[in-house]
Amino acid sequence: QRPNARLDLPGGVVAQRKYGKLEFSSKRTKKDIWEGTFYLSGPGMLELPLSIGTLRLERMNLDAAPFRCSREIPRELFIDPACIRFPVVIRSRRKGERFWPLGAPRPYKLKEFFIAKKFPKELRSSIPVVLSGGQVVAVAGVEVSEPGRLKPGQKECFRLSWEPGQWIAREFSLMNKGGLTKKADKRRRIVS
């Protein structure tokens, strides 16, 4: 049995099973899917199209960093400045793209990462991917890459924060309430 299934109903309504939950929503069209590439030439803020939200990248002193340990998504990410080379590229994921999740033994396809985290299929392409030097350094609001992790003794970092648009925030809220990401994290630690 597949964990996700979809049925188009009359009147533009879609019934979807998402990892054991049944949801009804309006049908998304091709024009609702985010495509495009955006650049940050330095620390700053970027408004993304189609209510994807606002992305901020700022350099900060680690002594002043307000670290909050949260398992809820979206969360702030702290990245090693040595991994950030401007211009930073922000875009949606690409087919076959690879990402090395923090703490994982090796890189994985981004699709496999999203499946392991139990992200609904229609949400995966709406999450901004942050690249520097051609490598994925972070999945906005979700995870920093292993090469981008902070090392002991560092004095500075880049803080990446993402305030998603309304429909994405609603999806994250449903995921956080269901504890799906916590279960996926636990399973990944066992596999690693």
C-alpha positions, 0 to 999 in steps of 0.5 A: 500500500502506498503511503500517499494517494490522490483522487481528483473529485468534481468541482476542482476538489482533491482528496489526498491520503498523506501518510495515514491522514485524509485531506481535502483541498482545491486542485493546484495548477501548473501555474501554482508550482514554483520555478525559477532561480534567484540570487543573493549577492550578499547577506539580505532578504529575498521575497519568493514568488507564489507565496513561497515566503521570505528568505533571510540570510544574515551573518552573525557572531555566534556569541549573539546567536539566539540558538533555539533547539526546535524540531518543528519545521520551519526552523532557523538554520546556522551555516558555516561561513566557509561554505557560503560563497556569494552569489548564493542561489535559491531555487526549487529542487531539481530532478536527481539533485543530491544533498548530504543531510546533517549527521548522515553518512553520505549524500542522498538524492533530495527526493529520498531525503524528503520521503524519509522526512515524510514531506507530502509530494506536493510540498517538496517542490515548494521548499527553497533549496540554497546552493553555494558553489554549485552544492546544496548547503541547506534546505530552507527551514528544514536542514543544513548540509553536513559540510555546512555544519558549524564546527567547534571553536567557530566565532561566526555563522550565517543564519538562514531563516525562512518564513513560508507563505500561508499554505506552506505554513499550514502544511508544516503545521499539520506535519508538526502536529502529527509528529511525522518529522520526529518519527522520520528523524528517529528512523534515520538515526537507526538507519545511519 
